[in-house]
Amino acid sequence: MTPRRDAPSMVVLFSTDPPGDKTNPYLTQLYRALPGHVAVRYFSMRTALLSRYDVLHVHWPEYLMRHPSRAGTWAKRACAALLLLRLQLTRTPVVRTLHNLQPHESQGRVEQWLLGWLDRQTRRWVRINAVTPPRPPFTDTILHGHYSDWFAGFPQPASQRGRLLHFGLIRPYKGVETLIDVVQATPDPELRLRICGNPATPDMRATVEAACAADPRISAQLAYVDDETLAREVGLSELVVLPYRQMHNSGTLLLALSLHRPVLAPWSESNAAVAEEVGPGWVHLYRGELSREVLADTLARLRDQPRRAAPDLSRRDWPKIGLQHYRTYLEALGHDSEAYA
């Protein structure tokens, strides 16, 4: 999908680093999907403050203001304030993707004030599911893309009966402790839990390591997992389990579906929409806390009820997503995007 030849060209600065081996594939696929009319620039504070660009596209804005050290955090906050002032004075439009309704871990009032300032300067919001509440002045719905093409080159093994997988950055809100408790309370000797990902805190690492030592059915790879390893781990699983305490958008859920593995996750409006979109048997939802009864029932339904060979992810193709983003940038710049479709 390409715009008309006479469509405006533009420079878009993303609030993210240049793509590398550990970059979220969502971002890398978005960069690649944008039409040739968009020149992509990657973030540094020097570039943001001193160079020319037409649009700033912000993802996860809290990371513009955070640093492991206290002094580094205050320095980044000061630079973020300068950037916001520059954007305001130059009237540079901001496009913001709503990955979360709010940051998962709050960092205090100063960060909240800076985020509020950024919100007021945002000219166009991008929600990646249709149930996120729209925000003024304008909100565009551009669904989160699939990962099918990203993992197409990796071999995928057959699933193993009883093998559960929890993967991704291991953060407190993702409920890995609950999942461990449920597995340990389930006497099924066939059940195995595999945990893959980098713990966000020493306490999270200690929790998972203690579970592995206490129950031989639980194992873990507590480090960054490359794409080939991740494709293998997802492929081996019978069920991916995501017992998040907060779940609005989840690239992890879509990644599992892209590799044709069913997912167990808490009910939310957004998860229910995905379940309906992809077809029956792929996204299994529960209300309240995850329990061993929920887990056993889900596994029984997986084994007893047939499902299509693959979930329907046709609405999430990247060429379409790239063009939709280009149209959002046009609108943010005051152009009529329909004139260049």
N, C-alpha and C positions, 0 to 999 in steps of 0.2 A: 504494500500500500504506500503510495507516494502522493504528495501534494502536487498541485499544478506547478508548471515550470516557473510561472511568474509570481509564485507565492513568496512572501518576505522571508529572508534569511535572518538569523539572529544568533547571538552568543548567550548561552545559558550556563551560569555558574552553579554547580551543585555544591551543597554543603558537606560533601563527602570526599574522602581521600581518593586518589587515583586507584583504579582496580588492581588488585593483586591476588595472590593465591588464597587469602583468607577473607576476601571481600564477599559480602552477602550476595549470592547469585541473583537475587531480585534486582539489585542495583546494576550489576554487570549486564544483565539481559536488557534492562531498560536503556542503558547507554547505547547498546548495540541496535536496539529497535528504533531509535529516533531517526527520522528521515534526514537526508543530507542537508536540508535547509537549517538544521540545528548544529552549531559548533559547540561542542561540550567542553567545559573547563571544570577542573577539579579544585577542591578547596585548599587554600592556605589563607591565613589571616592577611598576609601581605597582598595576595591576589585580590582578596575580597575588599580590602581598603584602598588599594592603589590602582587597580586595573579597570578597564572598561568592559562592561558586560550589560546585556539587555534585561536579563531576568535572573533572579536568584531563586533556585529551587531548593527548598529546605526539607531534609529528612531528619527525624529524631533531633530536634533543635537543642535539646538539653545537653547533647554532647559537645556543642560549641562552647559550653560554659563550665565544663567539668575537667578535672585533672586529678591524678592520684594524690598530689600533695596539696596542702592548704594554700600555700603561696601560689602554686600553679593555677589553682581554681580561681583565686582572686585576680590573677593576671588575665586569665581567659574571660572572666566576667567583664573586666575593664575593656578588653578588646571587643567583646561582643557589644558593649554599649556604644563604642565608637562606630562599629559597623552599622548598628541600628540608626545612629544619628546620620551617617553617610547616606543610607538608604532613604531616610526621610527627606534629607535636603535635596538629593538628586532625583527623588520620586521614582526610584528604581522599583519595579514591581516585584513582589515576593509571591511565589507559588509554594504552597506547603502541602506535603502529603501527610495525611492523618493515619499513621501506622497504629497509634494508640490514642485512646481518648485523653489520657494524661500520662506523664512519665511514671514508670513502674515504681521507682524509688525517688521520693521527693528530697530535694537538697536545700530546702529553706526558702525564706521570704525573698531574698535578693534574686535568686534564680526565678522564682515565680513572677516577680516584677518584670524581669527581663523577658520572660516568655510572654507575659501579657503585652508588653510593648511590641514584640514581634507579631503577636496575633493581630494587633490593631493595624499593622502595616501589611498584613497579608491580603493581597488583592484577589487571589483565587485559591480555593482549597480543593484538594484531590482526596476523595474518600475511596478506599479500595474495596469496600463492599457497600451494597445499597442500603444497609440498615443503619449506618453511622449517621447520627443527626447532622443535617446540613448546617453550615456556618455562614454568616454574612461576611462579605457582600455576595459572593457567588461560590457555589460548590459543584464540582464536576465528579461524576461517578466513573471511575476507571478501575475495573476489577484487577486484583492482584493476579499476575500472570502465573502460568504453570511452570514446572521444571522438567517437563517431558523431554524437550530437546537438549537441555543441559546435561542430563544423565543418559542420553541415548547411546553414547559410545562406551558405556561401562557394562560389563557382564553382570547379570543379576541372577543369583542362585534361587533355587526353589525354596519356598517357605518351610519352616520346621514346625511341626505341631507343638503347641504349648509355649512357643518362644515369644515373649513380649519384648518390646523395645521402647525405651524412652531416650530421646536424643535431643541435642541442641545445648546451648549455654545453660548450665544448671544454676538457676536463680531461685531465690526463696519462694516467689509467687507461683512457681511452676508445679509445686506439690509433689516433688519426688519423694519426700518423707512419707506422705500418705500412700503412695504407690508401694514403697518398700514395706510399710506396715501391712497392707492388704496382701501382698505376696507372702509375707512371713506367716500371716494368719490363715493362709490357704494350704491345706495339707497335701494337695495334689502333687505327687512326685514328678509328674510329667511337666509341670509348670517351671519355666525358667525366665528370669528377668535379666535383660542386658541394658546397661546404662552407658551412653556414649556422649561425651561432651566435656567441656572445661568448666569446673565449678567456679562460680562467681566469688565465693568466699571460702576461707579455710574451714569454717564450720560446715559448709555444704560438702566439702571434700571429706571431712572426717565422718560425717553421717553416712555417706555412701561407702566409704572404706570399711566402716564398722559393720554395715549390713553385709558386705561381701565376705567378711571374716566370719560372721555369725551364721550365714545360710549359704551352703554350697550351690544352691540354685540361682544365686545372684552373682553377676559378674559385671565388671565395668572397665571402660577405657576412659580415664579421666584426663583428657587432653583434647586439643583441637583435632578433629577428625577430617581427613581430606575427602574429596568427592568420591574417589574410587572405594575407599573404606566405607563411607557412608552408604553408597549404593549397595554394597555387599551386606552391611548390617540391616538395612531396611529390607532387602530381599529375603534374608533369612528369617525375618520375623513373621509370625502368623498374625500379629496384631500390634499396632503402634498405640501406646497409651500416653495420653497427654492430660493429666489430672490438674490442670492449671486452676488456680484460685481466681485469676482474672484472665478472661479470654475474649478478645474482641476480633482482632485479626491475627492469623497465625500462618506464617510461611511454612512452619514445620508441618502443619496439617496438610497443606497443599503439596509439599514435597513428598510426603508419604503417599498421597493419592497419585501423584505423578509417577511414582514407582509401583503403582497398582497394589498397594497394601492398605487394608482397612484400618480405621482409626477409632479409638474410644476416647471421647472427650466430654466435658461438661456441657449441659445445654446452655446455649445463649442464642440470642436472635440471629447473630451472624453465623454461628455454627449450624443452626437449623436451616438457614438459607443455603449454605453450601451442601448440606445433606440432601436437600430437595433438588438442587441443581445437578449433582453428579450422579444421582440415581440410587435406588435402594440397595442396602447391604454394604455401603462403603463408609459412611460416617454413623457411628453408634453413639447416641447421646444419653446422658444420665442427669438426674437432678439431685442436688444435695451433695453429700460427700461420696467419693468413690468407696465402694465396699467390696468384700469378696463375693457377695451375692451378685452384685452388678457385673463383676468380672466374669464369674462363672456363667451367668446368663448370656453375656455377650459372646463368649467363646462357643456356647452351645448353638446360638443363632447363626454364627459364622459357619459352623460346620453343617448345619441342617438346612439352611436356606440358600438356594442358588442365587448368584448375582452375575451381572454382565462381566465379560472378560476384562473390561477396563472402565473406570469412571469417566463420565462425560465432562471433559474440561475444554470443550470447543469454544466456550465464551472467553477463554483466557489466553488466546493466541497473541504472541508478542508483536507481530507487525501491526495488528489493530491497536494494541496498547500504545505503541510508539506514535502512531498517527493521532490518537486521542490526546496524548500529551502535547504534541505540537499544536493542536487546536487550542488547548488550554493556554499555552504560552501566547498564542496570537490574541486570544481574548484578554489576557492580562495586560498586553501591550496596547489594547484599544482597537484591535482589528476585528473585522467580522470573519470568523473562522469559516463560516459556510461559503463565503465567496471564493475560498481557495481549496475547497474539499476536492 
